Amino acid sequence: QVQLVESGGGLVQAGGSLRLSCAASGRTFANYAMGWFRQAPGKEREFVATINWSSSITYYADSVKGRFTISRDNAKNTGYLQMNSLKPEDTAVYFCAAALGRNTIVRAAPGEYKYWGQGTQVTVAS
């Protein structure tokens, strides 16, 4: 069992930046791939970014490529999502998720992740 807790959300003006954190506990974080997803009101949960256990593989949704950066610090059991050049359409609840596996598989579907955090709200004002 892995417990995930997101933090770092908030209200920001368009063009601004936020850094989300995902603190993991319960099992060895380095054994898990990590993903970030988001869900806006009335919409389905959508993939944002993923990183494999060793940080050798990262993958982004086209909508955030070049603006968001996913990273992790296994020694601190924490993952991050640096979000720059934020747009109003980035407004959503952001979730981190973990999937067991020390490999190079790219996981971009919610169903591929077993463990989820409770989410953190990101609001981008225009």
DSSP file (Angstrom, degrees, kcal/mol; ACC not computed):
  #  RESIDUE AA STRUCTURE BP1 BP2  ACC     N-H-->O    O-->H-N    N-H-->O    O-->H-N    TCO  KAPPA ALPHA  PHI   PSI    X-CA   Y-CA   Z-CA
    1    1 A Q              0   0    0      0, 0.0     2,-0.4     0, 0.0   114,-0.0   0.000 360.0 360.0 360.0 133.7    0.0    0.0    0.0
    2    2 A V        -     0   0    0     24,-0.2     2,-0.5    96,-0.1    24,-0.2  -0.980 360.0-153.8-120.4 130.9    1.2    3.5   -0.9
    3    3 A Q  E     -A   25   0A   0     22,-3.0    22,-2.0    -2,-0.4     2,-0.4  -0.892  12.4-165.9-103.7 135.1   -0.2    6.6    0.5
    4    4 A L  E     -A   24   0A   0     -2,-0.5   114,-0.4   112,-0.4     2,-0.4  -0.966   8.1-174.4-124.3 134.8    0.0    9.8   -1.6
    5    5 A V  E     -A   23   0A   0     18,-1.9    18,-2.7    -2,-0.4     2,-0.2  -0.975  10.7-155.3-131.6 118.8   -0.5   13.4   -0.5
    6    6 A E  E     +A   22   0A   0     -2,-0.4     2,-0.3    16,-0.2    16,-0.2  -0.573  18.9 165.2 -88.7 154.1   -0.5   16.3   -2.9
    7    7 A S  E     +A   21   0A   0     14,-1.9    14,-2.7    -2,-0.2   113,-0.1  -0.967  40.0  69.8-155.6 167.0    0.3   19.9   -2.0
    8    8 A G        +     0   0    0     -2,-0.3    11,-0.3     1,-0.3    14,-0.0   0.379  61.4 133.4 104.1  -4.0    1.2   23.1   -3.6
    9    9 A G        +     0   0    0     12,-0.1     2,-0.3     9,-0.1    -1,-0.3  -0.187  22.1 119.0 -71.8 172.5   -2.0   24.0   -5.4
   10   10 A G  E     -d  122   0B   0    111,-0.9   113,-2.8   110,-0.1     2,-0.5  -0.988  60.9 -48.4 163.3-166.4   -3.6   27.4   -5.2
   11   11 A L  E     +d  123   0B   0     -2,-0.3     2,-0.3   111,-0.2   113,-0.2  -0.863  53.6 166.9-102.6 130.8   -4.8   30.4   -7.2
   12   12 A V  E     -d  124   0B   0    111,-2.5   113,-2.7    -2,-0.5     2,-0.1  -0.984  34.7-110.2-142.5 151.1   -2.4   32.0   -9.7
   13   13 A Q  E >   -d  125   0B   0     -2,-0.3     3,-2.3   111,-0.2    73,-0.2  -0.470  51.4 -84.0 -76.7 152.4   -2.7   34.5  -12.5
   14   14 A A  T 3  S+     0   0    0    111,-2.5    73,-0.2     1,-0.3    -1,-0.1  -0.296 119.9  30.2 -54.9 137.8   -2.4   33.4  -16.1
   15   15 A G  T 3  S+     0   0    0     71,-3.2    70,-0.6     1,-0.3    -1,-0.3   0.265  99.9 114.8  91.9 -11.0    1.3   33.2  -17.1
   16   16 A G    <   -     0   0    0     -3,-2.3    70,-2.3    70,-0.2     2,-0.3  -0.077  58.1-121.6 -83.8-173.7    2.3   32.3  -13.5
   17   17 A S        -     0   0    0     67,-0.2     2,-0.3    68,-0.2    67,-0.2  -0.929  20.3-178.7-132.9 152.5    3.8   29.2  -12.0
   18   18 A L  E     - B   0  83A   0     65,-2.2    65,-3.3    -2,-0.3     2,-0.5  -0.981  16.1-146.6-143.5 152.7    3.1   26.7   -9.4
   19   19 A R  E     - B   0  82A   0    -11,-0.3     2,-0.3    -2,-0.3    63,-0.2  -0.965  14.7-159.2-123.2 115.4    5.0   23.6   -8.1
   20   20 A L  E     - B   0  81A   0     61,-2.7    61,-2.2    -2,-0.5     2,-0.3  -0.680   5.4-158.5 -90.3 145.2    3.0   20.7   -7.0
   21   21 A S  E     -AB   7  80A   0    -14,-2.7   -14,-1.9    -2,-0.3     2,-0.4  -0.912   8.1-160.7-120.9 151.9    4.4   18.0   -4.7
   22   22 A C  E     -AB   6  79A   0     57,-2.5    57,-2.4    -2,-0.3     2,-0.5  -0.921  10.4-159.9-133.5 105.9    3.4   14.5   -4.1
   23   23 A A  E     -AB   5  78A   0    -18,-2.7   -18,-1.9    -2,-0.4     2,-0.3  -0.759  10.2-159.6 -91.2 126.8    4.6   12.9   -0.8
   24   24 A A  E     +A    4   0A   0     53,-3.1     2,-0.3    -2,-0.5   -20,-0.2  -0.816  15.6 166.2-109.1 145.6    4.6    9.1   -0.7
   25   25 A S  E     +A    3   0A   0    -22,-2.0   -22,-3.0    -2,-0.3     3,-0.1  -0.972  46.7  50.8-148.0 161.8    4.6    6.8    2.3
   26   26 A G  S    S+     0   0    0     -2,-0.3     2,-0.3   -24,-0.2   -24,-0.2  -0.196 104.7  31.9 106.9 -41.6    4.0    3.2    3.1
   27   27 A R  S    S-     0   0    0    -24,-0.1     2,-0.7    -2,-0.0   -24,-0.1  -0.873 103.2 -67.4-140.3 172.1    6.2    1.4    0.5
   28   28 A T    >   -     0   0    0     -2,-0.3     3,-2.0     1,-0.2     4,-0.1  -0.507  41.1-155.9 -68.3 110.5    9.5    2.1   -1.3
   29   29 A F  G >  S+     0   0    0     -2,-0.7     3,-2.0     1,-0.3    -1,-0.2   0.822  87.6  67.6 -58.2 -33.9    8.7    5.0   -3.6
   30   30 A A  G 3  S+     0   0    0      1,-0.3    -1,-0.3    44,-0.2    -2,-0.1   0.624  90.0  64.9 -66.4 -12.1   11.5    4.0   -5.9
   31   31 A N  G <  S+     0   0    0     -3,-2.0    70,-3.2    71,-0.1     2,-0.4   0.421  96.3  74.1 -86.3   1.8    9.6    0.9   -6.9
   32   32 A Y  E <  S-E  100   0B   0     -3,-2.0    68,-0.2    68,-0.2     2,-0.2  -0.913  70.7-136.5-124.0 140.5    6.8    2.9   -8.4
   33   33 A A  E     -E   99   0B   0     66,-3.1    66,-2.3    -2,-0.4     2,-0.4  -0.594  30.6-144.4 -77.5 155.0    6.2    4.9  -11.6
   34   34 A M  E     -EF  98  51B   0     17,-2.6    17,-2.7    -2,-0.2     2,-0.3  -0.962  17.4-176.2-128.1 143.0    4.4    8.2  -10.9
   35   35 A G  E     -EF  97  50B   0     62,-2.6    62,-2.3    -2,-0.4     2,-0.4  -0.942  16.6-144.0-133.4 157.7    1.9   10.1  -12.8
   36   36 A W  E     +EF  96  49B   0     13,-3.1    12,-2.5    -2,-0.3    13,-1.7  -0.982  23.0 173.8-118.9 135.5    0.0   13.4  -12.6
   37   37 A F  E     -EF  95  47B   0     58,-2.8    58,-2.9    -2,-0.4     2,-0.3  -0.859  12.1-154.9-129.9 165.5   -3.6   13.7  -13.8
   38   38 A R  E     -EF  94  46B   0      8,-2.4     8,-3.3    -2,-0.3     2,-0.4  -0.987   4.4-161.8-143.6 155.4   -6.1   16.5  -13.6
   39   39 A Q  E     -E   93   0B   0     54,-2.1    54,-2.3    -2,-0.3     6,-0.2  -0.947   5.5-162.4-141.9 117.9   -9.9   16.8  -13.6
   40   40 A A    >   -     0   0    0      4,-0.4     3,-2.3    -2,-0.4    52,-0.1  -0.605  46.2 -75.5 -91.7 157.7  -11.9   19.9  -14.4
   41   41 A P  T 3  S+     0   0    0      0, 0.0    -1,-0.1     0, 0.0     3,-0.1  -0.282 118.7   6.9 -55.8 129.9  -15.5   20.2  -13.4
   42   42 A G  T 3  S+     0   0    0      1,-0.3     2,-0.3    -3,-0.1    -3,-0.0   0.507 113.0 101.3  78.0   4.1  -17.8   18.2  -15.7
   43   43 A K  S <  S-     0   0    0     -3,-2.3    -1,-0.3     1,-0.0     2,-0.1  -0.804  74.8-103.5-120.0 161.7  -14.8   16.6  -17.4
   44   44 A E        -     0   0    0     -2,-0.3    -4,-0.4     1,-0.1     2,-0.2  -0.397  48.1 -89.1 -76.6 158.3  -13.1   13.3  -17.3
   45   45 A R        -     0   0    0     -6,-0.2     2,-0.4    -2,-0.1    -6,-0.2  -0.497  51.9-160.4 -66.2 132.8   -9.8   12.8  -15.5
   46   46 A E  E     -F   38   0B   0     -8,-3.3    -8,-2.4    -2,-0.2     2,-0.1  -0.904  18.4-106.8-124.6 149.9   -7.0   13.4  -18.0
   47   47 A F  E     +F   37   0B   0     -2,-0.4   -10,-0.2   -10,-0.2     3,-0.1  -0.425  34.3 168.8 -70.1 141.2   -3.4   12.5  -18.2
   48   48 A V  E     -     0   0B   0    -12,-2.5    13,-2.6     1,-0.4     2,-0.3   0.694  58.7 -28.3-115.9 -55.8   -0.8   15.3  -17.6
   49   49 A A  E     -FG  36  60B   0    -13,-1.7   -13,-3.1    11,-0.2    -1,-0.4  -0.989  48.0-159.1-162.6 157.7    2.6   13.7  -17.2
   50   50 A T  E     -FG  35  59B   0      9,-2.1     9,-1.9    -2,-0.3     2,-0.3  -0.986   1.7-168.4-144.0 154.7    4.4   10.5  -16.0
   51   51 A I  E     -FG  34  58B   0    -17,-2.7   -17,-2.6    -2,-0.3     7,-0.2  -0.997  21.2-127.3-141.9 139.2    7.9    9.6  -14.9
   52   52 A N    >   -     0   0    0      5,-2.2     3,-1.2    -2,-0.3    52,-0.1  -0.209  39.7 -88.6 -83.3-179.3    9.3    6.1  -14.4
   53   53 A W  T 3  S+     0   0    0     50,-0.5   -21,-0.1    48,-0.4    21,-0.1   0.807 125.4  37.3 -62.0 -33.2   11.0    4.9  -11.3
   54   54 A S  T 3  S-     0   0    0     49,-0.3    -1,-0.3   -23,-0.1    18,-0.1   0.389 106.8-117.3-100.9   2.6   14.5    6.1  -12.2
   55   55 A S  S <  S+     0   0    0     -3,-1.2    -2,-0.1     2,-0.2     3,-0.1   0.587  84.1 118.3  69.8  11.7   13.5    9.3  -13.9
   56   56 A S  S    S+     0   0    0      1,-0.2     2,-0.5    -5,-0.0    -1,-0.1   0.704  71.0  48.0 -79.9 -18.4   15.0    8.0  -17.2
   57   57 A I        +     0   0    0     48,-0.1    -5,-2.2     2,-0.0     2,-0.3  -0.985  62.4 167.6-126.4 125.2   11.6    8.2  -18.9
   58   58 A T  E     -G   51   0B   0     -2,-0.5     2,-0.3    -7,-0.2    -7,-0.2  -0.970   7.3-175.8-130.3 152.1    9.2   11.1  -18.9
   59   59 A Y  E     -G   50   0B   0     -9,-1.9    -9,-2.1    -2,-0.3     2,-0.3  -0.993   4.7-164.1-150.3 139.3    6.1   11.7  -21.0
   60   60 A Y  E     -G   49   0B   0     -2,-0.3   -11,-0.2   -11,-0.2     2,-0.2  -0.892  26.3-109.6-127.7 151.8    3.7   14.6  -21.3
   61   61 A A    >>  -     0   0    0    -13,-2.6     3,-1.6    -2,-0.3     4,-1.2  -0.513  37.2-118.1 -68.2 148.0    0.3   15.4  -22.6
   62   62 A D  T 34 S+     0   0    0      1,-0.3     3,-0.2     2,-0.2    -1,-0.1   0.833 111.4  64.5 -58.3 -32.4    0.5   17.6  -25.7
   63   63 A S  T 34 S+     0   0    0      1,-0.2    -1,-0.3     3,-0.0   -15,-0.1   0.700 114.5  28.8 -68.2 -18.8   -1.4   20.3  -23.8
   64   64 A V  T X> S+     0   0    0     -3,-1.6     3,-2.4   -16,-0.2     4,-2.3   0.470  85.3 127.8-119.1  -5.6    1.3   20.8  -21.2
   65   65 A K  T 3< S+     0   0    0     -4,-1.2     4,-0.1     1,-0.3   -16,-0.0  -0.293  80.6  15.7 -59.2 132.5    4.4   19.9  -23.2
   66   66 A G  T 34 S+     0   0    0      2,-0.5    -1,-0.3     1,-0.1     3,-0.1   0.261 125.8  59.2  87.7 -12.0    7.1   22.6  -22.9
   67   67 A R  T <4 S+     0   0    0     -3,-2.4    17,-2.0     1,-0.2     2,-0.3   0.695  98.6  52.5-115.0 -34.1    5.3   24.2  -19.9
   68   68 A F  E  <  -C   83   0A   0     -4,-2.3    -2,-0.5    15,-0.2     2,-0.4  -0.792  60.5-164.2-107.9 148.3    5.2   21.5  -17.3
   69   69 A T  E     -C   82   0A   0     13,-2.5    13,-3.0    -2,-0.3     2,-0.4  -0.989   5.3-156.1-133.7 125.8    8.1   19.4  -15.9
   70   70 A I  E     +C   81   0A   0     -2,-0.4     2,-0.3    11,-0.2    11,-0.2  -0.793  25.0 155.3 -98.0 141.9    7.7   16.2  -13.9
   71   71 A S  E     -C   80   0A   0      9,-1.8     9,-2.9    -2,-0.4     2,-0.3  -0.940  21.1-154.8-153.5 173.7   10.4   15.1  -11.6
   72   72 A R  E     -C   79   0A   0     -2,-0.3     2,-0.4     7,-0.3     7,-0.2  -0.994  13.6-151.7-154.4 155.1   11.0   13.0   -8.5
   73   73 A D  E >>> -C   78   0A   0      5,-3.1     5,-1.8    -2,-0.3     3,-1.0  -0.886  10.8-172.6-129.1  98.8   13.4   12.6   -5.6
   74   74 A N  G >45S+     0   0    0     -2,-0.4     3,-0.7     1,-0.3   -44,-0.2   0.816  84.8  60.5 -65.3 -30.0   13.4    9.0   -4.5
   75   75 A A  G 345S+     0   0    0      1,-0.2    -1,-0.3    -3,-0.1   -46,-0.0   0.810 113.2  38.0 -65.7 -28.0   15.5    9.8   -1.4
   76   76 A K  G <45S-     0   0    0     -3,-1.0    -1,-0.2     2,-0.2    -2,-0.2   0.378 106.0-127.4-101.2   1.9   12.8   12.1   -0.2
   77   77 A N  T <<5 +     0   0    0     -3,-0.7   -53,-3.1    -4,-0.5     2,-0.4   0.890  69.0 125.4  53.3  42.0    9.9    9.9   -1.4
   78   78 A T  E   < -BC  23  73A   0     -5,-1.8    -5,-3.1   -55,-0.2     2,-0.3  -0.988  46.0-161.2-137.8 139.6    8.5   12.9   -3.2
   79   79 A G  E     -BC  22  72A   0    -57,-2.4   -57,-2.5    -2,-0.4     2,-0.3  -0.809  14.5-156.6-113.1 161.4    7.4   13.7   -6.8
   80   80 A Y  E     -BC  21  71A   0     -9,-2.9    -9,-1.8    -2,-0.3     2,-0.4  -0.942  17.3-162.0-137.9 154.5    6.9   17.1   -8.3
   81   81 A L  E     -BC  20  70A   0    -61,-2.2   -61,-2.7    -2,-0.3     2,-0.6  -0.880  13.7-161.2-136.1 106.3    5.1   18.8  -11.1
   82   82 A Q  E     -BC  19  69A   0    -13,-3.0   -13,-2.5    -2,-0.4     2,-0.6  -0.778  10.5-165.9 -86.6 122.6    6.5   22.2  -12.0
   83   83 A M  E     +BC  18  68A   0    -65,-3.3   -65,-2.2    -2,-0.6     2,-0.3  -0.943  11.1 173.5-118.1 115.5    3.9   24.2  -13.9
   84   84 A N        +     0   0    0    -17,-2.0   -67,-0.2    -2,-0.6   -68,-0.2  -0.744  59.6  23.6-115.2 163.8    5.0   27.3  -15.8
   85   85 A S  S    S-     0   0    0    -70,-0.6    -1,-0.2    -2,-0.3   -68,-0.2   0.904  84.7-160.4  49.7  48.3    3.1   29.6  -18.2
   86   86 A L        -     0   0    0    -70,-2.3   -71,-3.2    -3,-0.2   -70,-0.2  -0.262   7.9-158.9 -65.7 145.9   -0.2   28.6  -16.7
   87   87 A K    >   -     0   0    0    -73,-0.2     3,-2.2   -72,-0.1     4,-0.2  -0.840  31.7-109.9-120.5 157.1   -3.4   29.1  -18.6
   88   88 A P  G >  S+     0   0    0      0, 0.0     3,-1.8     0, 0.0    36,-0.3   0.842 117.3  63.4 -55.6 -32.5   -7.0   29.3  -17.4
   89   89 A E  G 3  S+     0   0    0      1,-0.3   -49,-0.0   -49,-0.0    -3,-0.0   0.566  88.6  69.5 -72.4  -5.8   -7.6   26.0  -19.1
   90   90 A D  G <  S+     0   0    0     -3,-2.2    -1,-0.3    34,-0.0     2,-0.2   0.524  70.9 121.2 -83.0  -6.5   -5.2   24.4  -16.7
   91   91 A T    <   +     0   0    0     -3,-1.8     2,-0.3    -4,-0.2    32,-0.2  -0.406  40.4 104.5 -61.7 125.0   -7.7   25.0  -13.9
   92   92 A A  E    S- H   0 122B   0     30,-2.0    30,-2.7    -2,-0.2     2,-0.5  -0.966  76.8 -77.9-179.0 171.8   -8.5   21.6  -12.4
   93   93 A V  E     -EH  39 121B   0    -54,-2.3   -54,-2.1    -2,-0.3     2,-0.5  -0.864  49.1-146.1 -88.5 128.0   -8.0   19.3   -9.4
   94   94 A Y  E     -EH  38 120B   0     26,-3.1    26,-2.0    -2,-0.5     2,-0.4  -0.839  15.5-169.6-103.4 132.1   -4.6   17.7   -9.8
   95   95 A F  E     -E   37   0B   0    -58,-2.9   -58,-2.8    -2,-0.5     2,-0.3  -0.929  12.0-149.3-119.5 139.9   -3.9   14.2   -8.7
   96   96 A C  E     -E   36   0B   0     -2,-0.4    21,-2.2   -60,-0.2     2,-0.3  -0.816  20.3-173.1-101.3 155.0   -0.8   12.2   -8.3
   97   97 A A  E     -EI  35 116B   0    -62,-2.3   -62,-2.6    -2,-0.3     2,-0.4  -0.972  12.1-146.9-145.4 155.2   -0.8    8.5   -8.8
   98   98 A A  E     -EI  34 115B   0     17,-2.2    17,-2.0    -2,-0.3    16,-1.2  -0.976   7.2-170.7-131.0 141.9    1.6    5.6   -8.4
   99   99 A A  E     -E   33   0B   0    -66,-2.3   -66,-3.1    -2,-0.4     2,-0.1  -0.998  30.0-116.1-132.0 129.9    2.0    2.3  -10.3
  100  100 A L  E     +E   32   0B   0     -2,-0.4   -68,-0.2   -68,-0.2     2,-0.1  -0.402  65.4  98.9 -66.3 133.9    4.2   -0.5   -9.2
  101  101 A G        -     0   0    0    -70,-3.2     2,-1.0    -2,-0.1   -48,-0.4  -0.243  54.2-145.5 150.4 123.3    7.1   -1.3  -11.6
  102  102 A R  S    S+     0   0    0     -2,-0.1     2,-0.2   -50,-0.1   -70,-0.1  -0.763  70.1  92.7-101.5  83.5   10.8   -0.6  -12.0
  103  103 A N  S    S-     0   0    0     -2,-1.0   -50,-0.5     2,-0.1   -49,-0.3  -0.813  85.9 -95.9-154.6-168.2   10.8   -0.4  -15.8
  104  104 A T        +     0   0    0     -2,-0.2     2,-0.2   -52,-0.1   -52,-0.1   0.136  67.1 135.9-110.6  18.8   10.5    1.9  -18.8
  105  105 A I        -     0   0    0      1,-0.1     2,-0.6   -48,-0.0    -2,-0.1  -0.486  51.2-136.0 -69.1 134.0    6.8    1.4  -19.5
  106  106 A V        -     0   0    0     -2,-0.2     2,-0.6   -54,-0.0    -1,-0.1  -0.829  18.4-163.6 -92.0 121.9    5.0    4.7  -20.2
  107  107 A R        +     0   0    0     -2,-0.6   -48,-0.1     1,-0.1   -56,-0.1  -0.918  26.3 152.8-112.1 111.5    1.7    4.8  -18.3
  108  108 A A        +     0   0    0     -2,-0.6   -61,-0.2   -61,-0.1    -1,-0.1   0.332  48.6  85.3-119.8   4.6   -0.7    7.4  -19.5
  109  109 A A  S >  S-     0   0    0      1,-0.1     3,-2.0   -63,-0.1     4,-0.2  -0.897  73.8-132.9-111.1 138.1   -4.1    5.9  -18.6
  110  110 A P  G >  S+     0   0    0      0, 0.0     3,-1.9     0, 0.0    -1,-0.1   0.855 104.7  64.0 -54.4 -35.9   -5.7    6.3  -15.2
  111  111 A G  G 3  S+     0   0    0      1,-0.3     0, 0.0    -3,-0.0     0, 0.0   0.629  90.5  66.3 -65.7 -13.2   -6.5    2.6  -15.1
  112  112 A E  G <  S+     0   0    0     -3,-2.0     2,-0.5   -13,-0.0    -1,-0.3   0.526  90.7  77.1 -84.6  -5.6   -2.8    1.8  -15.1
  113  113 A Y    <   -     0   0    0     -3,-1.9   -14,-0.2    -4,-0.2     3,-0.1  -0.898  52.8-176.0-111.6 132.7   -2.4    3.4  -11.6
  114  114 A K        +     0   0    0    -16,-1.2     2,-0.4    -2,-0.5   -15,-0.2   0.787  68.6  55.2 -93.9 -31.3   -3.4    1.6   -8.4
  115  115 A Y  E     -I   98   0B   0    -17,-2.0   -17,-2.2  -112,-0.0     2,-0.3  -0.875  62.9-179.7-114.6 138.1   -2.7    4.3   -5.9
  116  116 A W  E     -I   97   0B   0     -2,-0.4  -112,-0.4   -19,-0.2   -19,-0.2  -0.963  20.4-133.6-135.5 147.4   -4.0    7.9   -5.9
  117  117 A G        -     0   0    0    -21,-2.2  -112,-0.2    -2,-0.3     3,-0.1  -0.306  34.7-105.6 -85.1-179.1   -3.8   11.0   -3.8
  118  118 A Q        -     0   0    0   -114,-0.4  -113,-0.1     1,-0.2   -23,-0.1   0.613  61.8-116.7 -86.9 -13.1   -6.8   13.1   -2.7
  119  119 A G        -     0   0    0    -23,-0.1     2,-0.4     1,-0.0   -24,-0.2   0.060  15.5-123.7  96.6 154.2   -6.0   15.9   -5.2
  120  120 A T  E     - H   0  94B   0    -26,-2.0   -26,-3.1  -113,-0.1     2,-0.3  -0.999  25.7-118.6-137.1 136.4   -5.1   19.6   -4.9
  121  121 A Q  E     - H   0  93B   0     -2,-0.4  -111,-0.9   -28,-0.2     2,-0.5  -0.557  24.3-171.9 -81.0 132.3   -6.9   22.4   -6.6
  122  122 A V  E     -dH  10  92B   0    -30,-2.7   -30,-2.0    -2,-0.3     2,-0.5  -0.991   4.6-176.5-120.7 122.9   -5.2   24.6   -9.1
  123  123 A T  E     -d   11   0B   0   -113,-2.8  -111,-2.5    -2,-0.5     2,-0.6  -0.982   7.6-164.9-123.7 124.9   -7.0   27.7  -10.3
  124  124 A V  E     -d   12   0B   0     -2,-0.5     2,-0.3   -36,-0.3  -111,-0.2  -0.938  11.4-151.9-112.7 116.1   -5.6   30.0  -13.0
  125  125 A A  E      d   13   0B   0   -113,-2.7  -111,-2.5    -2,-0.6    -2,-0.0  -0.642 360.0 360.0 -89.2 142.4   -7.3   33.3  -13.3
  126  126 A S              0   0    0     -2,-0.3    -1,-0.1  -113,-0.2  -113,-0.1   0.461 360.0 360.0 -88.2 360.0   -7.3   35.2  -16.6
